[in-house]
Amino acid sequence: MATDTTPTSVQVVIDALDPHAQARFWAAALGCQVEDTTELIRGVLAAGHATDADVFEADGQMWWNDLVGARPADGSGPRLLFQRTDAPKDGKNRVHLDLNVGRDRGAAEVERITALGATMLYEIDEPAGRHTTLADPEGNELCIQ
């Protein structure tokens, strides 16, 4: 049997009470861009596959009410898709993002990310490594290392 070795494209989907605020936070944290879906939305509306009740307009762009994506401007790395949920985060994340910046940049990155709205949870500094665990504005853990 032949094995397909085509790389798999990855999208990370994150449930959020406010997907647009989360997308802005993570785009700023990761140096990404919130996707402009204006043309896509216009096409979907024109085709009758969605209604005006499914979208809103802000800052000259059209946005889905319940979904918004962010990705690196150069297209590298995975896309983050934030989707609305009514259930607040409960318990520890099963998956979290590590922002690998190196020991020399760690403290500055923690300061930058907390200024964006994250909360510091704890730090670990031991011979095997150092990392700081933060929570994003909705309580999802992330690590700076």
ABEGO torsion letter per residue (X at the ends): XBBBABBBBBBBBBBBABAAAAAAAAAAAAGBBBBBAAAAAAAAAAAGABBAAABBBBGGBBBBAABBBBBBAAGBEBBBBBBBBABBBBEBBABBBBBBAEAAAAAAAAAAAAAAGBBBABBBBBAAEBBBBBBBAAGBBBBBX
